[in-house]
Amino acid sequence: MAEPKLLSTEEIAKHNTAKDLWIVVDGQVWDMTVFAPEHPGGIGIILQYAGRDASEPYNEFHAPSLLNETLTTSKLVGTLDTSTISDSWAKPPPQQNPKVQLKNEKPPLETLISTHDFETVAEKTLAPKTWAFYSSAATDLVTHKANRTFFDRIWFRPRILRDIKTRDTSARIMGHEVDLPVMVSTNASFSISDIVSSLAPSSPSFPQSHPTTLSPPPIFFQLYVSKTRSASESLLHRVWSLGIRTLFLTVDSPLAGKREADERVRMDEDQAAPMNSNQEKPINDKKGGGLGRITGSFIDESLNWGDLAWLRAHWKGRVVLKGIMCASDAKRAAEEKVDGIVLR
């Protein structure tokens, strides 16, 4: 195989239009002209970096191997000649918004003594848009508030004069031994937050629903079924090949909810929007800048109980239904012999 052609920044910069679009990612020069209009996050973010180095925004949202897996080798036009890099070529596009400056640094993990502490740290250290997305709920937050207060109705009934010299808080979650019956729940768009990945090395007994690493803790994967079923099938096969064996199927989001806090914080239009299949680029509109609404247009609204047969044809591992909201559906889930449910 011939060595990749060494390309100067002057040559790369010439290919900076939608009809002739090259970008640099981790030193490799890719021709994105055909792929860019089909990019799930819209052509806008790619076009901003046309003829430039797009490594930083690319690596923020994508696995390093994704380009090699998605594009044919014919689209790899060469490698960057680093000796030709100038300050003017390397600087970010002029329309790129400044990075959000976090208010506080994350404290040492051992200083957090309850699960509520994680929420406090997140509010102080996450970008405003990220915090709005994860902390918000629909409309007047009635269900959200009810869910939070429900646990106050569960009381312990202490018993006395029992031998408790040996205590054990370990449990099994989807076949995995854990030190505490606590896990980071599945959620969309983990790529906009580094909170989960930053906890993993220090908390090996906490399972996390994040599909980018195969080292402990155990990892689960959350699936939003695409209108293009073949895309979901391909994703399932890839997830299986990574060694993940538990799938959380999202069943409570056939349509995007009206998350007002998320809408009020305008979206950074320079940021690639995850899970976006219809818009040319992520934009703020008259309704606001809701990440869930803007990026959720690819979800299949027709998903129903009968589709569990389709899912099992492409997934041989455990299946958990995420988003059960009534007893009747919990009973139906048991009848369908799923491995677990997540109550909403």
Salt bridges, closest charged atoms under 4 A:
GLU11 OE1 - LYS14 NZ 3.54
GLU11 OE2 - HIS15 NE2 2.99
ASP20 OD2 - HIS15 ND1 2.83
GLU56 OE2 - LYS99 NZ 2.08
GLU69 OE1 - ARG238 NE 3.49
GLU119 OE1 - ARG148 NH2 3.48
GLU177 OE2 - ARG172 NH1 2.67
ASP194 OD1 - LYS106 NZ 3.20
GLU233 OE2 - HIS314 NE2 3.36
ASP252 OD2 - ARG344 NH1 3.48
GLU260 OE2 - LYS258 NZ 2.75
GLU260 OE1 - ARG264 NH2 3.58
ASP262 OD1 - LYS129 NZ 2.85
GLU263 OE2 - ARG293 NE 2.71
ASP285 OD2 - ARG293 NH1 2.99
ASP300 OD2 - ARG229 NH2 2.91
GLU301 OE2 - LYS227 NZ 3.83
ASP307 OD2 - ARG229 NH2 3.21
GLU336 OE2 - ARG332 NE 2.95
